[in-house]
Amino acid sequence: MPNKIPTNIITGFLGAGKTTTILHLLEQKPVHEKWVVLVNEFGEIGIDGAMMTEQGAWIKEVPGGCLCCTAGVPMSVALTALLREQPDRLLIEPTGLGHPKEVIAKLIAPQYIDYVELKATVALVDARQLSDENYTRIATFNDQLDCADIVMMSKADMASDDDNARFAEWITQQTPVKLFSGPLKQGQLPLELLDMPRIEGSASTHIDSHHHEHALEEPQFVIPPGEAFIRRENQADGFYSCGWLFGAEYEFTFDDIFSVFNDLTAERVKAVVNTDEGCYAFNVSDGVVSVNELSLTGFETRIEVIDRQLMPWDDLEALLLCLAGVTTPAS
């Protein structure tokens, strides 16, 4: 590989707007450049990659929080595959419950130091969360902000004057000083920020020991023959997730699935759904359902729900099966 690949980590807690920001960046990238994206999700059913594929980027997904492992074989496999494409830029979106300092440490380790030029790490924070102990007491939430070189106040259009003041005060207390900070609306991050240099020493290369069980190969999401769907669950750091993958032959009524997502009280819901009106991406955060139409055809429906409490997954699954017209649940 003749040149190191400029690489940025786009981090932030659940619902901070990472995917929206990356989609905006992909829309603004120079037309002659090839960008690749490594997506990590806490849930076991990949959602974000499906939405990014429309922007013409090469996508590799590592579900289940694997990026937080320094020994992460799935991350190494996906990262190596992307680098072999000899892209002009690599973007990495760790899970909102991931530990970015460990991703940074991996990228500057001998295995990748000759291939990756790590640029500024960008963290997004919903300023409303800075006054909420449900977030500020979580180590990962603080780690994501501490290790960032650039911190953007996402969802700025929803922030109050108190939120803005709190964010401004927080920024002035940071050591080392952040390279850049400011408000961010609808993920419209200026492209030139990606070329800002990383602050050396902004994240420790020391990794706290922790262990997860992972397969030695990239996970494959294949619905077994004769079955309508698969279901996958995950649990870590006080959060629970459950995801479903339905075959492309199953179609949901748009109004019905919108109502289901609107009624869910979960911390986070993301989905790409094959509906009677076409393929749509659904994003539920702060009780608000956002919808975007996709041009995908023949796509499998993917639904991921994340919450701080263990939810009645069986009841939700029964409802989804009913809406999909699955008369006999998969065994």
C-alpha positions in Angstrom: 0.0 0.0 0.0 1.8 3.1 -1.3 0.2 5.7 1.1 -1.3 5.6 4.5 -5.0 5.9 4.5 -6.5 9.0 6.3 -8.7 7.6 9.0 -11.3 9.2 11.3 -13.2 7.7 14.2 -16.7 9.2 14.6 -17.8 8.4 18.1 -20.6 9.3 20.5 -23.1 7.7 22.8 -26.4 6.1 21.8 -28.6 8.5 19.8 -25.9 11.1 19.4 -26.3 11.2 15.6 -23.2 9.3 14.4 -24.9 7.6 11.5 -26.6 10.8 10.3 -23.3 12.6 10.4 -21.5 9.9 8.4 -24.3 9.8 5.8 -23.8 13.6 5.4 -20.0 13.2 5.0 -20.5 10.5 2.4 -22.9 12.8 0.5 -20.2 15.5 0.5 -17.1 13.4 -0.3 -15.3 14.3 -3.6 -16.8 12.3 -6.4 -13.5 10.8 -7.5 -12.6 9.4 -4.1 -13.4 6.0 -2.7 -14.4 6.0 0.9 -14.8 3.0 3.1 -16.7 2.7 6.4 -16.2 0.2 9.3 -19.4 0.1 11.3 -19.7 -1.4 14.7 -23.1 -1.8 16.4 -23.9 -2.9 19.9 -26.8 -5.0 18.5 -26.3 -8.2 16.7 -28.2 -7.3 13.6 -26.4 -4.8 11.4 -28.6 -1.7 10.6 -26.3 1.2 9.8 -24.4 -0.4 7.0 -27.6 -0.9 5.0 -28.3 2.9 5.2 -24.8 3.8 4.2 -24.6 1.5 1.2 -26.8 3.9 -0.8 -24.0 6.5 -0.7 -21.7 4.3 -2.7 -19.2 3.6 0.1 -17.7 0.2 0.8 -19.1 -1.0 4.1 -18.0 -3.7 6.6 -20.1 -4.3 9.7 -18.9 -5.8 13.0 -22.0 -6.2 15.2 -22.1 -7.1 18.8 -19.7 -4.6 20.2 -16.6 -6.4 19.0 -14.6 -3.3 18.3 -14.1 -2.8 22.0 -11.8 -5.8 22.1 -8.1 -5.3 21.5 -7.9 -8.9 20.4 -10.9 -8.3 18.2 -10.4 -10.8 15.4 -13.7 -9.6 13.7 -12.4 -6.0 13.7 -9.0 -7.1 12.2 -10.7 -9.1 9.5 -13.0 -6.3 8.5 -10.4 -3.6 8.7 -7.9 -5.5 6.7 -10.5 -6.2 4.0 -11.3 -2.4 3.8 -7.7 -1.4 3.6 -7.1 -3.8 0.7 -9.5 -1.7 -1.3 -6.9 1.1 -1.2 -9.5 3.7 -0.3 -8.9 7.5 -0.1 -10.4 7.6 3.4 -11.6 5.3 6.1 -14.3 6.2 8.6 -14.9 4.1 11.7 -18.2 4.3 13.6 -17.8 2.4 16.9 -20.9 1.4 18.8 -22.5 4.0 21.1 -21.6 1.7 24.0 -18.0 1.1 22.8 -14.7 2.2 24.2 -13.0 4.4 21.5 -9.6 4.6 23.2 -9.2 0.9 22.6 -10.0 1.4 18.9 -7.4 4.2 18.8 -4.8 2.0 20.5 -5.4 -0.7 17.9 -5.0 1.7 15.0 -1.7 3.1 16.2 -0.3 -0.3 17.1 2.4 -1.9 14.9 -0.1 -4.0 13.1 -1.6 -1.0 11.4 0.7 2.0 11.9 2.2 1.6 8.5 -1.2 1.6 6.7 -3.4 4.0 8.7 -2.9 7.7 9.2 -5.1 8.4 12.2 -6.6 11.9 11.9 -8.7 13.7 14.4 -11.3 11.7 16.3 -14.7 13.3 16.3 -17.2 12.9 19.2 -20.8 13.9 19.1 -22.7 14.7 22.2 -26.3 15.7 22.8 -25.8 18.6 25.2 -29.0 17.7 27.0 -27.2 14.6 28.2 -24.5 16.6 30.0 -27.1 17.3 32.8 -28.4 13.8 32.9 -26.8 11.5 35.5 -28.1 8.5 33.5 -25.4 9.4 31.0 -22.7 11.3 32.9 -22.2 8.4 35.4 -21.4 6.0 32.6 -17.7 5.6 32.1 -18.0 5.0 28.3 -19.9 8.2 27.8 -17.1 10.2 29.4 -14.4 8.1 27.7 -15.8 8.9 24.3 -15.6 12.7 25.0 -12.2 12.5 26.7 -10.4 10.9 23.9 -11.9 13.0 21.1 -9.9 15.8 19.4 -13.1 17.4 18.1 -16.4 17.5 20.0 -19.6 18.6 18.3 -22.8 19.4 20.1 -25.2 17.4 18.0 -29.0 18.1 17.7 -28.2 21.8 18.4 -31.6 22.8 17.1 -33.1 20.9 20.1 -30.8 22.4 22.8 -31.9 25.0 25.2 -30.0 28.1 26.3 -29.0 26.2 29.5 -27.8 23.2 27.3 -25.7 25.5 25.2 -24.2 27.2 28.3 -23.4 23.8 29.9 -21.7 22.6 26.8 -19.6 25.8 26.5 -18.5 25.5 30.2 -17.7 21.8 29.7 -15.5 22.6 26.7 -13.4 25.2 28.5 -12.6 22.6 31.2 -11.0 20.1 28.8 -7.4 19.2 29.0 -5.8 19.0 26.5 -7.8 21.6 24.7 -10.0 20.3 22.0 -9.0 21.2 18.4 -12.5 22.3 17.5 -15.9 22.4 19.0 -19.3 23.8 18.0 -22.9 23.1 17.3 -24.0 20.5 14.8 -27.4 20.4 13.1 -28.7 17.4 11.2 -25.2 15.9 11.0 -23.8 18.6 8.8 -20.2 18.2 9.9 -17.8 20.4 7.7 -15.7 18.0 5.6 -12.5 19.9 6.2 -12.6 18.9 9.9 -11.6 15.4 8.9 -8.1 16.5 7.9 -7.3 18.0 11.3 -4.5 16.1 13.0 -4.9 13.9 16.0 -3.7 15.3 19.3 -0.9 13.0 20.3 -1.6 11.5 23.8 -5.3 12.4 23.6 -6.1 8.8 24.3 -4.1 6.3 26.3 -2.7 3.2 24.7 -3.3 1.3 27.9 -6.2 -1.1 27.6 -8.2 -2.3 30.6 -8.6 -6.0 30.5 -12.0 -7.3 29.6 -13.2 -10.3 27.7 -15.9 -11.2 25.2 -16.6 -14.4 23.3 -16.3 -13.9 19.6 -16.2 -16.1 16.5 -13.0 -16.2 14.6 -14.6 -15.0 11.4 -17.0 -12.2 10.5 -20.5 -13.0 11.6 -22.8 -13.9 8.8 -26.5 -13.2 8.9 -28.2 -15.9 7.0 -31.8 -17.0 7.6 -31.9 -20.8 7.6 -33.8 -22.5 4.8 -37.5 -22.8 5.6 -37.4 -20.1 8.4 -38.9 -16.6 8.2 -36.5 -14.8 10.4 -33.6 -14.9 12.9 -33.3 -13.2 16.3 -30.2 -12.1 18.1 -29.7 -10.7 21.6 -26.8 -8.9 23.3 -26.2 -7.5 26.8 -23.4 -5.3 28.2 -22.7 -2.2 30.3 -26.3 -2.2 31.7 -27.9 -2.2 28.3 -29.9 -4.9 26.5 -30.5 -5.3 22.7 -32.6 -7.6 20.6 -32.6 -7.7 16.8 -34.6 -9.4 14.1 -33.8 -10.1 10.5 -36.8 -11.0 8.2 -36.5 -12.4 4.8 -37.0 -10.1 1.8 -40.2 -11.9 0.9 -41.9 -10.5 4.0 -43.5 -7.0 3.8 -44.7 -4.8 6.6 -47.5 -2.2 6.3 -45.9 1.2 6.7 -48.5 2.6 9.0 -48.5 -0.5 11.2 -44.7 -0.6 11.7 -44.5 3.1 12.2 -47.1 2.8 15.0 -45.1 0.0 16.7 -41.9 2.1 16.7 -43.8 5.1 17.9 -45.2 3.2 20.8 -42.0 1.6 21.9 -40.4 3.2 25.0 -37.0 1.8 24.4 -33.8 3.9 24.6 -33.0 3.3 21.0 -34.7 1.7 17.9 -33.1 1.5 14.5 -34.5 -0.4 11.5 -34.5 -0.8 7.8 -37.9 -2.2 6.8 -39.4 -3.6 3.6 -42.9 -2.0 3.6 -45.8 -1.8 1.2 -44.7 1.7 0.3 -41.0 0.8 -0.3 -37.9 0.4 1.8 -37.5 2.8 4.7 -35.0 3.5 7.4 -36.5 4.2 10.8 -34.6 5.9 13.7 -36.2 6.3 17.1 -34.4 8.5 19.7 -35.9 10.7 22.5 -39.3 9.3 21.6 -39.2 10.8 18.1 -39.5 8.6 15.1 -37.5 9.7 12.0 -38.1 8.1 8.6 -36.1 8.1 5.4 -36.9 6.4 2.2 -34.2 4.2 0.7 -33.9 3.1 -2.9 -33.0 -0.5 -1.8 -35.1 -3.3 -3.4 -35.4 -6.9 -2.4 -33.9 -6.0 1.0 -34.2 -8.0 4.2 -35.9 -6.2 7.0 -33.6 -5.5 10.0 -34.9 -4.2 13.3 -32.8 -3.5 16.5 -34.1 -2.4 19.9 -31.8 -1.3 22.7 -32.9 -0.4 26.3 -31.6 -0.2 29.8 -34.2 -2.7 30.9 -34.7 -6.2 29.7 -37.9 -5.8 27.6 -40.6 -8.4 26.7 -38.8 -9.5 23.5 -41.2 -12.5 23.0 -44.2 -10.2 23.0 -42.6 -7.8 20.6 -41.6 -10.7 18.4 -45.1 -12.0 18.3 -46.4 -8.6 17.1 -43.7 -8.4 14.4 -44.6 -11.8 13.2 -48.2 -10.9 13.0 -47.5 -7.7 11.1 -45.2 -9.6 8.7 -47.9 -12.2 8.0 -45.8 -15.0 9.4 -48.3 -17.6 10.4 -45.9 -20.2 11.7 -43.0 -18.9 13.9 -39.6 -20.2 13.0 -38.4 -23.0 15.2 
